[in-house]
Each structure stands twice: as structure tokens, then as C-alpha cells.
Amino acid sequence: MTPLIQATNLARIYQVRRGLFAQPKPVRAVDGVSLAVMPGETLGIVGESGSGKSTLGRMLLGIDQLQAGEVRFEGRAMPELRTAEWRALRAKMQLVYQDPLAALDRRLTIASQLAEPLEIHRIIPKDQRPARVAELMVAVGLRQDQAGRFPHELSGGQRQRAVIARALASRPKLLVCDEPVSALDVSIQAQVVNMLRQLQEQNGIAMVFISHDLKVVRNIADRVAVMYLGRIVEEASSDVIFRSPRHPYTQALVSSVPVPGKLLEGRVILQGEPPNPANRPAGCAFHPRCSIARDICRSTAPVLRQIENRRTAACHIVADGAVPVAA
């Protein structure tokens, strides 16, 4: 089966100036990332803040320009930014933002904002748009009387549902969800995640789900890619990642996930802070915080390679035994 979206060796470099007269230094926000998402599949992307997750998501959509690599959607290369072909592709791939209040226009009603994609992409005739708006509101669990309200008149969970409804208006094939539930209460998070799963099953939508909350990713993702300082360090199915993480960084992340009724036995505590992206360590970027690092880790950067069936990792020393650290 052909991947719905496939990225190869993506790179995005920002020039950062630390001080008025300082020379700008390159920061590799995304550094040689390759991935593929099949139709109807959910790929979870996890990692600490600053690991490049959001930048990668925007590059997949063609919002952030590629400085290296290639993105192919439905087997075709991504069109040039802001061309007519690029705008036409917007209907097939949509972004769900982290902050729903910032993503919505406070001057327009919810109904107006749900109808806006239908007008922009000219998907259905004007007289059929109110019915489509009503259908979208029902699909995401909003009441019809809320259609005439403004964003500030809704709760955080209701605003996020409106953002999701607007993303679904054009019947996209791909959703990139950038921390879509991080600003919500735990109970509301569960409702939104369950709604996303249900909508995905009903419409066959593929998703790239970006989050630092591993509990949420575990519940929604089919596969998980773990990012550290702009690179993927491990990728496997969700069950495999959470049952037996192999990369030391993945082990530390998974060990921090609380298990009901159990203490965090075997918790891996990382020492220090993530390195400065403008001053990457030589060799493996994770070696200053890794408890099993050796000389080769300090001198040579590992490549992402297959270590098991359908599992890849970027580590010179893959931990033996794959002992589970969280149920």
C-alpha cells in the first residue's frame, strides 16, 4: 500500500542570534527526519519541548518551507509554498492547533468559522452550507444553539471541538494534531481523544498526533516516533514502544508514565537538561544524559536503523533484554 504522506530526510535550520552584536548560529530544529503515514493510520510523535515536533508537523503540511528533503502526498511531491496547487491541497490536509482560542477568530460566530473552509475551497453550494455546518457540530458533540456563539462564550473543550469541526469541514485525508489536548482538563482530554478516534474510524482519516503526554499518545496512536533534538531516535508500534522501549531516552520517557495502583518502580531519571540546539554535542546528542554511553557515543552520531521487525532505533548500544519498565 502506498503511504498517504511520506517524508524523506527533512531538515529545517533557523539562524538564532543570542545578543545584539553576536553572530547568528544555526539551530537544526529538524535534522534528517524520514517517516511515512499510511491511510487511516495514526502516528504519534513524542519528545520533550524543543525536540522539533511542531516544526516537523508544519513541514509535513507544507506550511514551513523545506530546506532539505522531500514530502510526498498521495505519491506526488508537495507543491511550492503558496502556489495554486499548494492551496488546492489544503482541503486534503488540515492542522488542529494547540490553543483553540488563538486558532479561532473572536469576531466571528462558530457557524461562520465552520462555513469558512467550505467557502474558501468551494466544496459545496452556498445553500447547502448551513446543513453541513449543522452536521459538523453534531459530529463533534456541539449543540445547535452554540452555532451562533462566539469563541469566548464556549468552554475550552467546546472551543477545541469547534477547531476540530473546522478542520473536518473540507473532508481531509490527513490531520496533523499539534498538542490538541494539552490545555484541557484530564476528563475533557479523554472526551476529545475518544471523539478523534471515533471520527477517524468513521471517515478513514490518517493522523499525525504530536504530544508530550505519553498517556494520550498510547491511547490513540498506532505507531510512535520518539524525537530528541530534531531527530527520531526510535520508532515502532505503540504496543511495542510502551511494552519494551529500547533506546535509553525512550526508556526514560516510558518509565515516567504512571501505572494505576503501582509505584514508579524502575523509574529512569535523566540527569541534566537537554543540550543547547545551537551547540549540539559531538556524536550522539543524548550521550551527556545517557547512563550507558561509551566512547563511540561521544564521537560518532548513530544512524536510525532497523533493530527488530518493524522497529528502528538510533543507538550504538541497544539495551539487551528489552525488560519492560512500565505495564
Long-range contacts (C-beta under 8 A, 24 or more apart in sequence): 1-38, 1-39, 2-74, 2-75, 3-36, 3-37, 3-38, 3-72, 4-37, 4-38, 4-39, 4-41, 4-73, 4-74, 4-173, 4-174, 4-206, 5-36, 5-37, 5-60, 5-71, 5-72, 5-73, 5-74, 5-93, 5-174, 5-206, 5-208, 6-35, 6-36, 6-37, 6-71, 6-72, 7-33, 7-34, 7-35, 7-36, 7-59, 7-60, 7-69, 7-70, 7-71, 7-72, 8-34, 8-69, 8-70, 8-71, 8-72, 9-33, 9-34, 9-68, 9-69, 9-70, 10-34, 10-56, 10-59, 10-66, 10-68, 10-69, 10-70, 10-71, 11-66, 11-67, 11-68, 11-69, 12-52, 12-55, 12-59, 12-64, 12-66, 12-67, 13-67, 16-278, 18-278, 25-278, 25-279, 26-278, 27-277, 27-278, 28-230, 28-277, 28-280, 29-55, 29-230, 29-277, 30-55, 30-56, 30-59, 30-230, 31-229, 31-230, 31-231, 32-68, 32-69, 32-231, 33-69, 33-227, 33-230, 33-231, 33-232, 34-69, 34-232, 34-304, 35-225, 35-232, 35-235, 37-174, 37-206, 37-207, 37-208, 38-206, 39-173, 39-204, 39-206, 40-200, 40-204, 40-205, 40-206, 41-206, 41-207, 41-222, 41-223, 42-200, 42-206, 42-207, 42-208, 42-209, 42-220, 42-221, 42-222, 42-223, 43-207, 43-208, 43-209, 43-221, 43-222, 43-223, 43-224, 43-225, 44-209, 44-210, 44-211, 44-217, 44-220, 44-221, 44-223, 44-224, 44-225, 44-238, 45-208, 45-209, 45-210, 45-211, 45-224, 45-225, 45-227, 46-211, 46-212, 46-214, 46-217, 46-224, 46-225, 46-226, 46-227, 46-253, 47-212, 47-226, 47-227, 47-228, 47-253, 48-212, 48-228, 48-274, 49-212, 50-229, 50-274, 50-277, 51-227, 51-228, 51-229, 51-230, 51-274, 52-227, 52-229, 52-230, 52-231, 53-178, 53-210, 53-212, 53-227, 54-178, 54-179, 54-210, 56-210, 56-227, 57-95, 57-176, 57-178, 57-208, 57-210, 58-95, 58-176, 60-93, 60-176, 60-208, 61-93, 61-95, 61-176, 62-86, 62-89, 62-93, 63-95, 73-174, 74-173, 88-121, 90-121, 90-170, 91-117, 91-121, 91-123, 91-170, 91-171, 91-172, 92-170, 92-172, 92-173, 92-174, 93-172, 93-173, 93-174, 93-175, 93-176, 94-167, 94-168, 94-170, 94-172, 94-174, 94-175, 94-176, 95-167, 95-175, 95-176, 95-177, 95-178, 96-163, 96-164, 96-167, 96-175, 96-176, 96-177, 96-178, 96-180, 97-163, 97-178, 97-180, 98-178, 98-179, 98-180, 98-182, 98-183, 99-183, 100-151, 100-156, 100-159, 100-160, 100-162, 100-163, 100-183, 101-151, 101-152, 101-156, 101-159, 103-163, 104-151, 104-159, 104-162, 104-163, 105-151, 106-150, 106-151, 106-152, 107-150, 108-150, 109-147, 109-148, 109-149, 109-150, 110-137, 110-142, 110-146, 110-147, 110-148, 110-149, 110-150, 110-151, 110-154, 110-162, 111-147, 111-148, 113-162, 113-166, 114-147, 114-162, 114-165, 114-166, 114-169, 115-169, 116-166, 116-169, 117-166, 117-169, 117-170, 118-169, 118-170, 121-170, 123-169, 123-170, 123-171, 132-169, 136-165, 136-166, 136-168, 136-169, 137-165, 139-165, 139-168, 139-199, 140-164, 140-165, 140-168, 140-195, 140-199, 141-191, 141-195, 156-183, 156-184, 156-185, 156-188, 157-184, 157-185, 157-188, 157-191, 157-192, 160-184, 160-188, 160-192, 161-192, 161-195, 164-192, 164-195, 164-196, 164-199, 168-199, 168-203, 171-203, 172-205, 173-204, 173-205, 173-206, 174-205, 174-206, 174-207, 174-208, 175-200, 175-205, 175-206, 175-207, 175-208, 176-207, 176-208, 176-210, 177-207, 177-208, 177-209, 177-210, 177-211, 178-210, 179-210, 179-211, 179-212, 180-209, 180-211, 181-211, 181-213, 181-216, 182-211, 182-212, 182-213, 189-213, 189-216, 193-219, 193-220, 196-220, 214-242, 214-253, 214-254, 214-256, 214-257, 215-257, 215-258, 218-242, 218-257, 226-250, 226-253, 228-274, 228-285, 228-286, 229-274, 229-275, 229-277, 229-280, 229-285, 229-286, 230-277, 231-285, 231-304, 231-314, 232-304, 232-312, 232-314, 233-286, 233-304, 233-313, 233-314, 233-315, 234-311, 234-312, 234-313, 234-314, 234-315, 235-304, 235-311, 235-312, 235-313, 236-308, 236-310, 236-311, 236-312, 237-310, 237-311, 240-310, 240-311, 242-326, 243-324, 244-322, 244-323, 244-324, 245-322, 245-325, 246-307, 246-308, 246-311, 246-313, 246-315, 246-318, 246-319, 246-322, 247-313, 247-314, 247-315, 247-318, 248-286, 248-290, 248-291, 248-292, 248-315, 248-319, 249-286, 249-289, 249-290, 250-313, 251-319, 251-325, 254-325, 254-326, 255-325, 255-326, 257-326, 259-326, 259-327, 262-327, 266-325, 267-325, 268-325, 284-314, 284-315, 284-316, 292-317, 292-319, 293-317
